[in-house]
């Protein structure tokens, strides 16, 4: 499990590059409008429908006899190329925007969005089969612990990336900004690929129970891509969870493109200091994930734990606003740590609940659907966060109230997500899904 977690650790390092460094470079350094900066980066999540396709493909079409590993490593190799090209486009976009927004600037923005869309396809081809692999090797009894270990490694990646990034970016000047950031976008992705190789070597061959769990009458290779959508709607509980996942993810990630710029503009932090905020968030998530998987979920259950996570996260957004009102950096850092803790509780319980609402016969398809919901919601949240910030700037003309508007929207959304959780019933899903999926596949074969 620890070795598998190295894959998630790599994804954590990549997320820091795009949403911990690149976002503030574009918004606060290159002065690119937040909506455009967030929108181009979010394109890697808007291609999320590919997650269903890659999940279905990994179920149906093994590569060299393996259903997951080939997709994992191929995607991770190509993402390094995409990020190396993307950072070069960012500098061209910044140079063009500095002289005023022109048709050439628009073309550079479109090119950057296209490159992040390609990057998203690479991530989709890796992350969806990886999550399906977790279903293949686990049982219901140990899934919350597996999620706690593997997803905690995602936070380790963010913490490691934040610490390394903070040290590399310390003392950064306008003259050294471009070469230093470019170097980060070359070193990190290559390192992440090698982590993926170490993480997955031999795992599927030794531990996967995909073949033994999948009955011949329910094999996913007998399901067409179109039929996959019918499989996903076989139980109404998938719809309820889909709505919760959308609302929770949007509310959680509206702050994603603007937290570091908030620290830069409201608290006057340097780019190294604002990047370093991610380590406090990572520390909190690590603690939250570990405590949730081993202590809270066994006592409260996954659903009630998720409700607790929603309530705590909403409170954190209020504290973020208060820290800006009082101009207290210590309160901001403490709140980011608490926000990480709350996010860990919420993420562990939500992912564990997601795996419970996944039919083992079609794990790749189901995981692809959950990935689609989460990625679309996260992409929408990234763009909406930038748009709400730009709207706040126009309405208030001052940084603090503009940023506060974003955090207030998140707190309200998290309360809505909490209420949606009450409609989810895992027992109903288990009682109806297997028979319904079998009926769908039988009809397709007829």
C-alpha positions as MATLAB code, in Angstrom:
seq = 'XXXXXXXXXXXXXXXXXXXXXXXXXXXXXXXXXXXXXXXXXXXXXXXXXXXXXXXXXXXXXXXXXXXXXXXXXXXXXXXXXXXXXXXXXXXXXXXXXXXXXXXXXXXXXXXXXXXXXXXXXXXXXXXXXXXXXXXXXXXXXXXXXXXXXXXXXXXXXXXXXXXXXXXXXXXXXXXXXXXXXXXXXXXXXXXXXXXXXXXXXXXXXXXXXXXXXXXXXXXXXXXXXXXXXXXXXXXXXXXXXXXXXXXXXXXXXXXXXXXXXXXXXXXXXXXXXXXXXXXXXXXXXXXXXXXXXXXXXXXXXXXXXXXXXXXXXXXXXXXXXXXXXXXXXXXXXXXXXXXXXXXXXXXXXXXXXXXXXXXXXXXXXXXXXXXXXXXXXXXXXXXXXXXXXXXXXXXXXXXXXXXXXXXXXXXXXXXXXXXXXXXXXXXXXXXXXXXXXXXXXXXXXX';
ca = [
       0.000    0.000    0.000;
       2.859    2.347    0.768;
       4.419    1.633   -2.616;
       1.120    2.267   -4.401;
       0.924    5.522   -2.490;
       4.026    6.728   -4.342;
       1.809    7.124   -7.413;
      -0.491    9.455   -5.509;
       2.547   11.225   -4.089;
       3.585   12.048   -7.639;
       0.133   13.407   -8.479;
       0.358   15.616   -5.395;
       3.628   17.107   -6.642;
       2.056   17.793  -10.046;
      -0.981   19.486   -8.498;
       1.351   21.806   -6.604;
       3.000   22.828   -9.869;
      -0.230   23.753  -11.612;
      -2.391   25.018   -8.742;
       0.229   26.119   -6.229;
       2.874   27.769   -8.396;
       1.554   28.371  -11.902;
      -1.717   29.941  -10.764;
      -0.037   32.692   -8.745;
       2.670   33.214  -11.376;
      -0.049   33.905  -13.946;
      -2.373   35.933  -11.700;
      -0.004   37.867   -9.418;
       3.231   38.012  -11.460;
       2.188   38.082  -15.116;
      -1.075   39.958  -14.307;
      -3.190   37.682  -16.450;
      -6.933   37.980  -15.532;
      -7.868   35.364  -12.944;
     -10.729   33.994  -15.058;
      -8.419   33.323  -18.004;
      -5.596   31.947  -15.853;
      -7.916   29.620  -13.966;
      -9.823   28.687  -17.124;
      -6.759   27.561  -19.062;
      -5.424   25.487  -16.164;
      -8.871   23.969  -15.566;
      -8.940   22.510  -19.076;
      -7.096   19.454  -17.816;
     -10.185   18.688  -15.734;
     -12.771   19.612  -18.372;
     -11.650   16.651  -20.498;
     -12.924   14.397  -17.714;
     -15.355   12.439  -19.948;
     -12.231   10.602  -21.100;
     -12.088    9.087  -17.601;
     -15.122    6.924  -18.382;
     -13.545    5.815  -21.648;
     -10.189    5.011  -20.069;
     -11.908    3.226  -17.181;
     -13.998    1.137  -19.579;
     -10.955    0.460  -21.752;
      -8.900   -0.709  -18.778;
     -11.722   -3.096  -17.845;
     -12.149   -4.411  -21.380;
      -8.781   -4.181  -23.150;
      -5.715   -5.221  -21.159;
      -2.266   -4.115  -22.347;
       0.156   -7.057  -22.388;
      -2.181   -8.985  -20.132;
      -2.608   -6.216  -17.534;
      -5.811   -4.226  -17.159;
      -4.362   -1.234  -15.267;
      -0.551   -0.965  -15.365;
      -0.053   -0.140  -19.054;
      -2.536    2.729  -18.945;
      -0.915    4.056  -15.762;
       2.637    4.252  -17.061;
       1.806    5.449  -20.574;
      -0.189    8.393  -19.254;
       2.452    9.388  -16.728;
       5.180    9.445  -19.395;
       3.192   11.705  -21.702;
       2.214   14.178  -18.965;
       5.872   15.168  -18.541;
       6.011   16.228  -22.181;
       2.778   18.222  -21.906;
       3.918   20.200  -18.845;
       7.302   21.017  -20.415;
       5.524   22.518  -23.436;
       2.840   24.239  -21.330;
       5.289   26.298  -19.252;
       6.899   27.663  -22.420;
       3.479   28.771  -23.667;
       2.834   30.512  -20.320;
       5.863   32.753  -20.798;
       4.791   33.644  -24.345;
       1.294   34.430  -23.066;
       2.715   36.655  -20.315;
       4.962   38.562  -22.734;
       2.066   39.140  -25.114;
      -0.381   40.189  -22.355;
       2.136   42.709  -20.956;
       1.729   44.838  -24.083;
      -2.060   44.744  -23.983;
      -4.532   42.041  -24.904;
      -4.390   41.341  -28.648;
      -5.411   38.610  -31.076;
      -1.981   37.027  -30.626;
      -2.501   36.980  -26.852;
      -5.815   35.191  -27.361;
      -4.112   32.598  -29.566;
      -1.503   31.942  -26.881;
      -4.288   31.523  -24.304;
      -6.065   29.036  -26.586;
      -2.795   27.150  -27.126;
      -2.261   26.929  -23.365;
      -5.799   25.668  -22.828;
      -5.276   23.042  -25.542;
      -2.014   21.877  -23.953;
      -3.677   21.526  -20.546;
      -6.472   19.543  -22.206;
      -3.859   17.106  -23.553;
      -2.289   16.993  -20.096;
      -5.727   16.144  -18.684;
      -6.062   13.201  -21.068;
      -2.724   11.879  -19.840;
      -3.794   12.202  -16.199;
      -7.166   10.565  -16.960;
      -5.482    7.569  -18.575;
      -3.448    7.107  -15.381;
      -5.597    8.068  -12.425;
      -8.795    6.201  -13.356;
      -7.118    2.792  -13.852;
      -5.178    3.453  -10.636;
      -8.361    3.951   -8.601;
      -9.893    0.895  -10.291;
      -6.779   -1.045   -9.243;
      -7.560   -0.123   -5.627;
     -10.981   -1.730   -6.066;
      -9.366   -4.793   -7.674;
      -7.034   -5.438   -4.730;
      -9.286   -4.495   -1.798;
     -12.397   -5.574    0.122;
     -15.025   -3.414    1.805;
     -13.543   -4.069    5.241;
     -10.124   -2.590    4.453;
     -10.983    0.110    1.924;
     -11.111    3.013    4.361;
      -7.630    2.078    5.595;
      -6.305    1.683    2.059;
      -7.785    5.046    1.105;
      -6.238    6.571    4.206;
      -2.765    5.268    3.341;
      -2.780    5.868   -0.408;
      -4.467    9.275   -0.345;
      -2.257   10.359    2.530;
       0.662    9.861    0.172;
      -1.000   12.385   -2.140;
      -0.637   14.891    0.667;
       2.946   13.798    1.251;
       3.580   14.724   -2.370;
       2.041   18.151   -1.842;
       4.045   18.682    1.358;
       7.313   17.556   -0.248;
       6.615   19.655   -3.319;
       5.716   22.683   -1.176;
       8.886   22.416    0.918;
      11.138   21.914   -2.106;
       9.296   24.587   -4.070;
       9.481   27.071   -1.198;
      13.250   26.621   -0.938;
      13.796   26.873   -4.683;
      11.558   29.927   -5.012;
      13.032   31.791   -2.012;
      14.742   34.985   -3.088;
      13.119   34.851   -6.505;
      13.362   38.068   -8.540;
      11.608   39.075  -11.779;
      14.839   38.243  -13.617;
      15.141   34.705  -12.206;
      11.414   33.851  -12.225;
      11.300   32.289  -15.687;
      14.376   30.005  -15.555;
      13.644   28.773  -12.017;
       9.968   27.961  -12.654;
      10.839   26.354  -16.004;
      13.306   24.094  -14.214;
      10.598   23.041  -11.755;
       8.323   22.058  -14.664;
      11.044   19.811  -16.081;
      12.355   18.129  -12.926;
       9.079   17.390  -11.120;
       7.238   15.587  -13.995;
      10.220   13.362  -14.807;
      10.588   12.435  -11.140;
       6.871   11.691  -10.941;
       7.101    9.216  -13.837;
       9.809    7.230  -12.067;
       7.711    7.234   -8.881;
       4.854    5.700  -10.894;
       7.127    2.935  -12.159;
       8.274    2.093   -8.622;
       4.696    2.312   -7.308;
       3.083   -0.133   -9.733;
       5.834   -2.643  -10.518;
       4.444   -6.133   -9.905;
       1.375   -4.971   -7.951;
      -1.328   -5.940  -10.451;
       0.213   -9.347  -11.207;
       0.456  -10.331   -7.545;
      -2.564   -8.722   -5.858;
      -5.328   -7.993   -8.388;
      -8.513  -10.076   -8.062;
     -10.196   -8.532  -11.097;
     -10.444  -11.814  -13.040;
     -11.752  -13.914  -10.145;
     -14.352  -11.332   -9.145;
     -15.705  -10.750  -12.636;
     -18.160  -13.392  -13.752;
     -18.199  -14.240  -17.423;
     -21.794  -13.051  -17.772;
     -20.909   -9.689  -16.295;
     -17.571   -9.055  -17.994;
     -17.062   -5.419  -18.915;
     -15.484   -6.407  -22.231;
     -19.019   -7.344  -23.289;
     -20.238   -3.824  -22.586;
     -20.038   -1.135  -25.249;
     -19.079    2.438  -24.418;
     -22.694    3.535  -24.880;
     -23.904    0.828  -22.524;
     -21.538    2.128  -19.840;
     -23.867    5.079  -19.230;
     -26.791    2.682  -18.697;
     -24.707    0.756  -16.180;
     -24.042    3.967  -14.259;
     -27.744    4.755  -13.943;
     -28.718    1.245  -12.868;
     -29.290    2.462   -9.292;
     -30.821    5.794   -8.300;
     -28.287    5.972   -5.471;
     -25.548    6.710   -8.009;
     -27.527    9.831   -8.955;
     -27.795   10.977   -5.351;
     -24.081   10.484   -4.790;
     -23.332   12.219   -8.088;
     -25.149   15.361   -6.874;
     -23.351   15.279   -3.536;
     -19.973   14.800   -5.208;
     -20.556   17.763   -7.536;
     -21.662   20.119   -4.757;
     -18.955   19.042   -2.308;
     -16.145   19.272   -4.860;
     -17.161   22.685   -6.187;
     -17.434   24.031   -2.647;
     -14.074   22.551   -1.673;
     -12.117   23.812   -4.664;
     -13.427   27.317   -5.407;
     -10.416   28.567   -3.431;
      -7.997   26.437   -5.455;
      -6.744   29.126   -7.883;
      -6.951   32.055   -5.469;
      -5.598   31.016   -2.038;
      -1.966   31.824   -2.905;
      -2.882   35.127   -4.614;
      -4.971   35.907   -1.483;
      -1.839   35.467    0.638;
       0.176   37.557   -1.809;
      -2.223   40.489   -2.114;
      -3.906   40.622    1.302;
      -1.054   39.434    3.566;
       1.829   40.698    1.377;
       3.570   37.316    1.383;
       6.358   36.508   -1.084;
       5.842   33.868   -3.788;
       7.920   31.412   -1.721;
       5.869   32.071    1.443;
       2.527   31.708   -0.325;
       3.664   28.488   -2.011;
       4.721   27.257    1.437;
       1.094   27.490    2.625;
       0.518   24.200    0.826;
       2.684   22.362    3.357;
       0.369   23.413    6.218;
      -2.624   22.211    4.226;
      -0.791   18.966    3.470;
       0.090   18.402    7.136;
      -3.574   18.809    8.031;
      -4.811   16.464    5.324;
      -2.268   13.829    6.324;
      -3.527   13.915    9.886;
      -7.163   13.983    8.782;
      -6.811   11.062    6.385;
      -4.989    8.880    8.886;
      -7.308    9.614   11.799;
     -10.405    9.172    9.632;
      -9.491    5.802    8.139;
      -8.403    4.195   11.386;
     -10.451    5.946   14.087;
     -13.404    8.068   12.945;
     -14.954    5.945   10.148;
     -14.944    2.725   12.230;
     -16.861    4.587   14.966;
     -19.160    6.975   13.069;
     -19.455    5.265    9.690;
     -18.514    6.720    6.317;
     -21.663    8.767    5.776;
     -21.717   10.500    9.172;
     -17.986   11.131    8.923;
     -18.525   12.851    5.569;
     -21.187   15.062    7.166;
     -18.735   15.988    9.928;
     -16.146   16.865    7.285;
     -18.585   19.151    5.477;
     -19.419   21.060    8.678;
     -15.768   21.497    9.689;
     -14.764   22.673    6.206;
     -17.512   25.294    6.141;
     -16.221   26.659    9.461;
     -12.692   26.873    8.037;
     -13.775   29.158    5.199;
     -15.261   31.545    7.754;
     -11.937   31.531    9.638;
     -10.027   32.295    6.427;
     -12.137   35.446    6.028;
     -11.545   36.428    9.659;
      -7.771   35.983    9.252;
      -7.805   38.430    6.337;
      -9.948   40.876    8.271;
      -7.454   40.888   11.145;
      -4.366   40.659    8.881;
      -2.997   37.824   11.031;
      -0.624   35.512    9.171;
      -0.489   33.079   12.080;
      -4.276   32.696   12.015;
      -4.188   32.155    8.252;
      -1.564   29.414    8.541;
      -3.432   27.782   11.446;
      -6.682   27.925    9.483;
      -5.048   26.399    6.393;
      -3.798   23.577    8.653;
      -7.314   23.100   10.066;
      -8.761   23.282    6.548;
      -6.402   20.481    5.535;
      -7.525   18.416    8.527;
     -11.185   18.929    7.617;
     -10.483   18.166    3.957;
      -8.759   14.936    4.992;
     -11.764   13.829    7.016;
     -14.121   14.694    4.155;
     -11.994   13.208    1.362;
     -11.330    9.895    3.094;
     -14.961    9.325    3.977;
     -16.228   10.478    0.562;
     -13.778    8.294   -1.382;
     -14.562    5.289    0.840;
     -18.272    5.908    0.254;
     -17.547    6.196   -3.481;
     -15.861    2.781   -3.532;
     -18.842    1.289   -1.685;
     -21.037    2.682   -4.464;
     -18.884    0.973   -7.111;
     -19.978   -2.328   -8.628;
     -16.970   -4.660   -8.693;
     -18.060   -6.201  -11.998;
     -17.597   -2.854  -13.764;
     -15.158   -1.085  -11.467;
     -13.330    0.839  -14.181;
     -16.569    2.257  -15.563;
     -17.850    3.295  -12.152;
     -14.567    4.822  -11.067;
     -14.430    6.656  -14.384;
     -17.882    8.094  -13.673;
     -16.893    9.283  -10.198;
     -13.723   10.712  -11.672;
     -15.829   12.491  -14.291;
     -18.068   14.062  -11.661;
     -15.183   15.123   -9.478;
     -13.013   16.438  -12.302;
     -15.839   18.413  -13.937;
     -16.774   19.865  -10.578;
     -13.166   20.721   -9.782;
     -12.653   22.279  -13.212;
     -15.838   24.313  -12.842;
     -14.750   25.345   -9.355;
     -11.361   26.501  -10.638;
     -12.938   28.677  -13.330;
     -15.714   29.883  -11.021;
     -13.165   30.804   -8.338;
     -11.311   33.006  -10.801;
     -14.547   34.470  -12.163;
     -15.962   35.243   -8.696;
     -12.650   36.890   -7.791;
     -12.756   39.079  -10.922;
     -16.393   39.927  -10.146;
     -15.440   40.819   -6.583;
     -12.664   43.098   -7.820;
     -15.161   44.965   -9.990;
     -17.776   45.191   -7.239;
     -15.524   46.171   -4.340;
     -12.319   47.485   -5.915;
     -10.296   46.083   -2.983;
      -8.531   42.715   -2.662;
      -9.892   41.576    0.714;
     -13.658   41.772    0.036;
     -13.128   40.325   -3.448;
     -11.356   37.258   -2.073;
     -13.804   36.987    0.844;
     -16.675   36.651   -1.622;
     -15.120   33.424   -2.916;
     -14.650   31.943    0.562;
     -18.216   32.854    1.583;
     -19.613   31.020   -1.455;
     -17.630   27.933   -0.438;
     -19.007   27.914    3.098;
     -22.598   28.078    1.819;
     -22.003   25.311   -0.719;
     -20.536   22.993    1.882;
     -23.680   23.303    4.009;
     -25.749   22.311    0.947;
     -23.513   19.252    0.404;
     -24.058   18.241    4.021;
     -27.822   18.113    3.498;
     -27.486   16.065    0.280;
     -25.658   13.300    2.158;
     -28.839   12.330    3.997;
     -30.359   10.889    0.779;
     -27.582    8.373    0.133;
     -28.268    4.720    1.013;
     -25.473    2.225    0.323;
     -27.660   -0.767    1.253;
     -30.188    0.173   -1.441;
     -27.385    0.432   -4.001;
     -26.086   -3.052   -3.178;
     -29.584   -4.526   -3.255;
     -30.456   -3.195   -6.695;
     -27.272   -2.578   -8.670;
     -26.085   -6.125   -9.398;
     -29.428   -7.287  -10.776;
     -29.878   -4.059  -12.752;
     -26.365   -4.216  -14.243;
     -26.896   -7.842  -15.234;
     -30.172   -6.876  -16.931;
     -28.476   -4.058  -18.855;
     -25.684   -6.328  -20.105;
     -28.105   -9.150  -20.941;
     -30.220   -6.744  -22.987;
     -27.146   -5.497  -24.825;
     -26.054   -9.041  -25.700;
     -29.561   -9.845  -26.958;
];
